[in-house]
């Protein structure tokens, strides 16, 4: 969105495609409330926050539920995301 604003200020025409409607501009950023997902980061360790890959995955899976047959791919994505984080 910032890049689009910069281009418009320079007189360029811009088309923004977003998964959300006008009230929720920002896509996934809108739903994340600006949150970031860290797993056992240096900042967490410095503050004495105990975290691990296993705790992060347990938290994600517990929150999501993933109790339906069609949850196979969302569950795989959760595992991959925690592995990456």
C-alpha positions as CSV (number, residue, x, y, z in Angstrom):
1,X,0.0,0.0,0.0
2,X,2.9,2.3,0.7
3,X,4.3,1.7,-2.7
4,X,0.9,2.4,-4.3
5,X,0.7,5.7,-2.4
6,X,4.2,6.7,-3.5
7,X,3.3,6.0,-7.1
8,X,0.0,8.0,-6.9
9,X,1.9,10.9,-5.5
10,X,4.1,10.8,-8.5
11,X,1.1,10.9,-10.9
12,X,1.0,7.2,-11.7
13,X,-2.2,5.2,-12.0
14,X,-2.4,2.3,-9.6
15,X,-4.7,-0.7,-9.2
16,X,-4.8,-2.4,-5.8
17,X,-6.2,-5.9,-5.6
18,X,-7.0,-7.0,-2.1
19,X,-8.8,-10.1,-0.7
20,X,-10.8,-7.8,1.6
21,X,-13.6,-5.3,1.0
22,X,-13.0,-1.5,1.2
23,X,-13.7,-1.5,5.0
24,X,-10.8,-3.9,5.6
25,X,-8.1,-2.7,3.3
26,X,-4.8,-4.4,4.0
27,X,-5.6,-8.1,3.5
28,X,-3.8,-10.3,5.9
29,X,-2.2,-7.3,7.6
30,X,-5.7,-6.1,8.6
31,X,-6.5,-9.4,10.4
32,X,-3.1,-9.7,12.1
33,X,-3.6,-6.3,13.9
34,X,0.1,-5.7,13.1
35,X,1.1,-8.8,15.1
36,X,4.2,-10.8,14.4
37,X,4.8,-14.4,15.0
38,X,8.1,-15.3,16.6
39,X,9.3,-18.6,18.0
40,X,12.0,-18.6,20.6
41,X,13.5,-15.3,19.4
42,X,16.5,-13.6,21.0
43,X,14.1,-10.9,22.3
44,X,11.9,-13.5,24.0
45,X,14.9,-15.2,25.6
46,X,16.3,-11.8,26.8
47,X,12.9,-11.1,28.5
48,X,12.9,-14.6,30.1
49,X,10.0,-15.8,27.9
50,X,10.1,-19.6,27.5
51,X,9.2,-20.6,24.0
52,X,10.0,-23.4,21.6
53,X,8.9,-24.8,18.3
54,X,6.8,-27.4,20.2
55,X,5.0,-24.7,22.3
56,X,4.3,-22.6,19.3
57,X,2.9,-25.5,17.3
58,X,0.8,-26.6,20.3
59,X,-0.6,-23.1,20.7
60,X,-1.4,-22.8,17.0
61,X,-3.1,-26.2,16.7
62,X,-5.0,-25.7,20.0
63,X,-6.3,-22.4,18.8
64,X,-7.2,-23.5,15.2
65,X,-8.9,-26.8,16.2
66,X,-8.2,-28.6,12.9
67,X,-10.8,-31.3,13.6
68,X,-12.3,-31.7,10.1
69,X,-11.1,-33.8,7.2
70,X,-10.7,-30.7,5.1
71,X,-8.3,-29.3,7.6
72,X,-5.4,-31.3,6.2
73,X,-3.8,-28.5,4.2
74,X,-4.4,-25.8,6.8
75,X,-2.7,-28.1,9.3
76,X,0.2,-28.6,6.9
77,X,0.5,-24.9,6.4
78,X,0.6,-24.3,10.2
79,X,3.4,-26.8,10.6
80,X,5.4,-25.2,7.7
81,X,4.8,-21.7,9.1
82,X,6.0,-22.6,12.6
83,X,9.0,-24.4,11.1
84,X,9.8,-21.2,9.2
85,X,9.3,-18.8,12.2
